[in-house]
Amino acid sequence: MAETRDTTVDVFAPHTRKLLEGPLAWEVLKFGAPLALGMAAQVTFNLVDAYLIARLPPDRAGPAIGAVGICDQLAAMGTIISYGLSTATAAIISRRNGARDLDGLRKCGWQSLLLTLGLSIAFGLVGVLFARPIVVGLVGAKGEVATMAVDYLRVIVGGSFSIFFLLQLTSIMRALGSAKTPVAILVLGNVLNLLLAILLVYGQGERPPLFAWSLPLAKLVHAPRMELVGAAWATIIARSLALVPAFLYLASRRGNHILRPRPEWRRPDRAELGAIWNIGWPSSTQFVIRMGGFVATTALIAHGFTTDTDQTATTAYGLVFRVETMALFVSMGWGSAAQTFTGTCLGAGKPRRAGWSGWWAAAYDAAAMAVLAYIMAIWASPVLRFFASDHEVIAIGREYLASVGPSYVTYGAAIVLGNAFSGAGATRTTLRLDLVVVGAIQIPLCILAVKLFPGQRTQLWAAIATANAISAVVVGVAYARSKLFWPRGAVDELGEQNGNGGSLPPE
């Protein structure tokens, strides 16, 4: 059966028309602020989760923290691949939403969920069947750390479906022009995660005085004391419960009935899955490169500023990395807004509006990062003491934030503009830019700082800040010169990757 384009405007939500026709600066602010706040809340709840584990008895907390450090990096690989899939789906759906191609966006949404299901099964089996070989054989973990890590990994990776589907469903909702609902679902999931983690980590046993209120509830529901693995189960259960309202939304008229596919769409469609994959894999690879930059910095710190008996600098970097995670996630929130606007506006044949939406989102994120840098300049010590009590660790962390914190402004702007490229389906462009920034600028600068100024941490911090500033220049110039976003010579890159070809019509 041939596909048809449903051009009935009424089937599209009013907020889609606001993306296309409302005052641009105001609409970007109104759409992006909830996304940025939602991402910030997600990081905050994750930090609280780490706080719960750290407050176990010392003989249990130490191995638990080590196990989490191993498992988070391993579990991140699946999330990275899922993130690329979500980015690709959002790019295609937002473009078709702007073009009023109702059948096209419904088909893409359903096929992407089939791909998510396959990915979930594959990673779930890896987690359940190969946790011990990975943790003990590949990573080399030993003792109690290995035992805890195996148990935790089986649950957190075995339940990968929860985060994969949550990312996918909320990305589809954003691509359809909804900002507040996906944020509400993410916050709901994190609130449930916090409550369940308190119950399952501590059970009916001892707990910090701050959570004494939960003991009667734990006794009422006969909550078992599961410690670290309890945190994993709390995460899986909370995310699974949060999926319910997300599925209901996408089955409704507001969600364009994406979960009610035509019979001919229910089986995997090779062409549609190929289109998603072609856009998704560069985005996943790009994220791997970014993570590689963090790993390289950790290695340089370990080689240049630690000894067998003094790992203080590495511990301090692990601490400030949590602050950088906040900067990353808030910027990804504004980047999601830019991605939705660029995709929708390009689909509607409005490349100039698409281009300016990226600049506005980057400007708002820069303002948010300036506030974060100011907070870290004034309250760095109290924030760092929330996770550590060692004075030297806190001093190094404060030193790092004083040097690198201001560069979060440029770091965030580069992330937002990169997401704007992704909204146009130009994920290969962002991959090339990250290869330049991380591989040709950031890592070489950091190596030079360690080699030319041995023992001087501030020189390495300055190199990181410089790389963050250069990244904004590189991505900003590429964005300004791109033919994707301006009427003259605009090229429909997403259309080319989908095999549709053609140029964007003028506004």
N, C-alpha and C positions, 0 to 999 in steps of 0.2 A: 504493500500500500504506500503510495507516495505521501510524503510529509507535506503538511500545509502550514502556512504562517497565519496564526490567529492575530489579526491586527486590531481586535476590539480593545480599545483603550481601557474600558471599564474593568477588565480582568486584571489589570495591573494596579498595585497599591498606590494610594496617593503619594506616599513618600518617594516613590520612584519619580513622579513628576517634579517633586521638590528638588531631587538631585539634578534634574535636567533644566529646571526653569527658575528655581528660587534664587534669592540673592546669594551669590556663590560663597563669599566669605562667611556669612552667617550659617549657611547650610553645612559647610564643611565643619565649622565649629560645633554646631548642634549634633551632627552625626558622629564626629570623631571623639568628642569629649567623653561620652559614655563608654566608648570602646577603650580609650586610654585608661579611664578609671577602673573599668572592669579588669583589664590586664594587670593594673597595679594591685587590685584586690586579690587577684589570683596569686601573685608573687607573695603578698603579705601572708596569705593563708599557708602557703608552702613554707614560709619562714617559721610560722608558728608550729607547723608540723615538725620541723627540725628542732625547735625548742622543746617539744614534748619528749622526743627521743633523748635529747641531751640531759634531761632531768631524771632519767632512770638512775638506779644505783651505779656508782662509778665502774664496778666490775662488769656491768652490762652496757652502760652507755658508751664506753670506749670502743669495744668491738662493734657495737651497733652503728656508730658514726662511721667507722671504717668500712663496714659492709654497705651502708647507704652510698658512700663515696664511690665504691666500685659499681654498684648496681645502677645508680643514676646515669653514669656514662654509658653503660651497656643498654639500658632501656631507652636512652636518648636516640639511639640509632633508628629504632622503629618510629619514634615520634618525628624524626627528621624526614623520613620517607613519607610519612603521613602528611606532614606539613607541606611538602611539595605537591602532593595530590590535592590537598585543600586549596592551595594557591592556584593551581591549574583550573580546578573546577570553578572557583570564584571568578577567575578571569573570563572563562567562557560564558558562565551564566550571566554575569553582569553585562557583558557585551550583548548577549541575546535579549536580555531584559531591556536594555536601551533601544534595541532594534525592534522591540515588540514581537519577538519571535517566541511565542508562548510554547509551541510544540518543541522547539529546539531546546529551550532551557529546561523543560520538563524531562526530556530525554536525557540530557546531559546529567541532570541531578540524579535520576534513577540509575543510570549506568555507573556514575561515580560511586554510588552506594554499593553496587555489586563489586566494584573494584576494592572498596574499603572492606567488604566482607571477606574477600579472598585474602587480602593482606592480613586481616585480623586472625584468620585461621592459621596462616603460615607462621606468623610471629608467636601466636599462642602455643603452637606445637613445639617451636624452638624453646620457648621458656619452660614448658613442662618437661620435655624430654631431655634437654641438653643443658640445664642450668648447672649441674655439677661439673661436666667437662669444661664448660666455659669458665666458670669461676675458679676451679682448682687447676685444670690443665692449661687453659689459655692465659688467664690473668695471673695465676700462681698464688692465689690467696691461701692462707694457712690458718689452722687452729679455729678458735671461736669465730673469728671474722669470716672464715670460709663457710662455716656451718650456718651462720646467720645470713650470709649473702646468698647461699643456695636457696634457703627457704623463702627469702624475700623476693628473689628473682623469679622463682616459679610462680608466685602470685602476681607480681606486678607486670611481668611480661606475658604470663599466661592469660591475664585479663586485659591485654592490649586493646581488645575490641572497644573497651569503654572510652579510652582517650582517642582512639582513631575515629570512632563514630561521633564523639562529642566535637572534635575539631572539624570534622566534615560537615555535620549538620549546622553548626553555628556559622561556618564559612558560607554555606549556601544561603542561610538567612540574611547574612550581611550583604551578599551579592544581590539579593532581591531588594535591598534598600532598607532593611530593618537593622537598627543599631541597638535599641534598648532591650529588645527581647533576648537576643543571644547573650548580652551582658548579664541580664537577670538570671538566665539559665546557668551561666558560668559561676556567678556569685552563689546561687543556690547550691550548686555542686560543692563549692568550697566550704560553705557553712555546714553542710551535711558532713563533709570530710572532717572538719574540725571536731564536731560533736562526736562522730563515730570513732575518731582517733583517740580522743580522751577516754572513751569507754573501753576500747579494745586494747590500747597500749597499757593502761593501768589496771583495767578490770576492776575487781573489788579489793585491790591491794593499796599500798601506799601511793600517794601522789603529791605533787607540790601543793602548798596551801592555796594557791591561786585557783586550783581546780577542785577544792574540797566539796563544792556544791554538787559535783557529779557523782559522788560516792553513793548517795541514796538511790539515784537513778540506775547506777551500775548494779546495785543489789536487786533493784526491782526487776530488771530485765535479765539478771543472772549473767552479766557480761564476763567472759573469761579474760584473764590477764595474758595477753599474747605478745606484749612488748613490741619489738620491731616488726614482726610479721603482722601484728595487729594494725599497724599504720598502713601496711600494704593493702590489707583487706578493707580497711576504712576507705581508702582511695578508690578501689574498684567498685565497692558498693555505692559510694556517693556519686561517682560518675555515672554508674548504671541507672540510678534513680533520676539523675538529671537528664538522661536521654528521653525519658517518658514525655515531658512537655515539649521537647524538641521534635520528637516524632509526631506528636499531635499537631504541632504548628504546621509542619510540612505536609501533613495530610489534609489540612484545612484549606479554605479558599485563600486566606492570607498567605499561605505558603504555596499558592499556585498548584495545589493538589499534586505535588511532586511524588508523593508516596502512593499515588493512584495511577500507575502507568498504563498505557495502552497495552493490549496483549502482545503486540509485535515488538514491544520494547523490553519485555521482561527477561529475555535471554541476553547474554553478553553480546554487544555489538562491536565487532572488531574495529570499525572505522572510528566510532565514538571513543572507545577506550584508547585507541592509538592517539587521537587528538589530545586527550587528557594527559597521556604519558609524555607526549612530545613537549608539552609545556611544563609538566611537573618535574621531570628528572633534572633539568638544570637548576630549578629552585631548590631541590633537595641537595644537590651537589654544592650549591652556593652556601647552604647552611653548614654543610660539613667543612667547607673552607673556613667559615667564620669560627667554628669550633676549633679548627686546627690552629688558628691564631691564638686562641686562649691556651691551648695545650702547649704551643711553642713558648709562650710567655712563662708558663709554669715551669717548663724544662729549663729555660734560661735562669730563672730565679733559683731553682734547685742547684744548678751547676755553679752559678756565680756568687750566691750569697748564703749558702747553707753548708753545714758540715755534718759528719756522722752524729754528732752530739747536739747540734743546734739547727733545728728545722723551723725557727721562728719566722723567717721571711716567707717560706712556703705557706705556713699556717695563716699568716697575715693576708697573703694574696687570696687564699681560699675564702677568707672572711670578707674582703672587699669585693670579691667576685659576686657576692650576694647583692651588694649595692648596684653593681654593674648589670646584674640580672634585672633589677628594677628599671634601670635606664633602657635596657633592651626591650623589655616587655611593653613599657609605656610607648616607646617609639614604634613598636609593632602595632599597637593599638591605633595610633595616628596613621601608620602605614596601611592598615586595613581600610581606613576611611579613604585614603588616597587611591588605593587599589579599586575600591567600589566605584568611586567617582570617575576615575579614568576609564574603566571598562564600560560603565553605563553611558558616559558621554560620548565615547568613541563609537559605541554601538548605535547611538542616535545621530551620528554624523556631526558631532560638535567637538572637533579636536582642540580648538582654542580653549574652550571651557575645561576640557580634560586636562590640558597642560597647566592652566592656572590653578586647578584644584590641587595638583601636586605641590605647587609652591605654597599655597595657603596652608595645607596640612603640615608641610615642613616648617613653616613659620610658627604655627601653634606648638608643634613639638619642641622647637628650639626654646620657646618661652617656658614650656614645662621643664625642660632640662636645665634651664637657667635657675629655676626655682629649686630643683633637686640639688644642683651644685651649691647653691646658697645654703640650703639646709645642711648639707654635708660639711660646709666650711664652718658652720656655727656649732652644730650638734653631732659631729662625727664621733666623738668619744662616747657619749651616752648610747648612740646607736650601735657601735661596735661592742660595747660592754654587754649588750643584750645577748651576744653569742659567745663572748670570751671574757676572761678575767685577767689574763696575763698582760701586765703593763707594757712589756716590750712589743707584744703582738699588736696591741691597740695603738702604740706610738707609730709603728711602721704603717699600719692601716691608715692612720690619720695623715701621715706624710704622703702616702700614695694618693689619697683623695684630694689633698691640697694641690697636688700637681696635675692629676688627671681629671678630677671632677669638672673643672670648667670646660674641658674638651668634649664633655657629653653633649654639649649644644651642637657641635658639628657632627659628632658621631651619630646622634639621633636623626639629624637632618638627612644624612646619607642613607640611613635605613628607610626613611619615609619615601624619599625619591626613588629608591630601589624598588619599593613596593608599588609605586606609581607605574614604573616600567612593567612590573608584573601584571598590573591591571590591564595593560595593553597586550599581554601575552608575550612580552619581550623578555622572557626569563633567560634566554641565552645572553642577552645584553648585560643583565645584572650579574650573571655568572662570570662573564669576561671582566667586568668592572671589579668584582671581588677578587678575582685572580690577580689583577694588577695591584689593588690596594693591599691585600694581605701578603701575596707572594712576592711582589716586587718592591713594596714600600715598607709595610709594617715589620715583617720578620727581619729583612736585612737591616733596617734601622735599629731594631732592638739588639741584634747580634753585634753591630758596630758599637752600640752603647756599652755593652758588657765587655767587649774586647778592648776598646780604647780607654775605658774608665773602670778598671777592675775595682770591685769593692764599693763603688759609688752607686747606690740604689737610685738616687735622684736622677741620674743620667738616663737610666732605663725608664723611669716614670716619664721623663721629658720626651723620650723617643716615642712612647705609647701615645702621649698627648699630641705630639706632632703628626703621627700617623693618623690619628682621629681627625685632625684638622685637614690634612691632605685628602682624606677620603671624601670629605664634603666637597672639596674643590673638584676632584675627579668626577664624582657622580653628578655634581651640579652642572659642570660644563657639558657633560654628556647629555644631561636632561635638556639643557637650554638649546643644544645643537640638534636634538633628536627631530627626525621628520615624522615621528608618530603623533605629535601633539599640536602641530601648527598647520593651518589650512594649506599653505603653499607646499606642494609636494608631499603631503601627508601619505604615509604608507600604512596599510592595514596589516601589521605583522601577524596578528592573531588569525586573520583571514587566510594569509598565506600558509600558515602552519596547518590550518584546517582544510586546505585545498580549495578555498573559495576564491582566493585571489582578489584583485581589484584594489582601487584606491578609495579612501574615504571621501564622501561628498563634502563640499564646502558647507559651512554653517549658514 
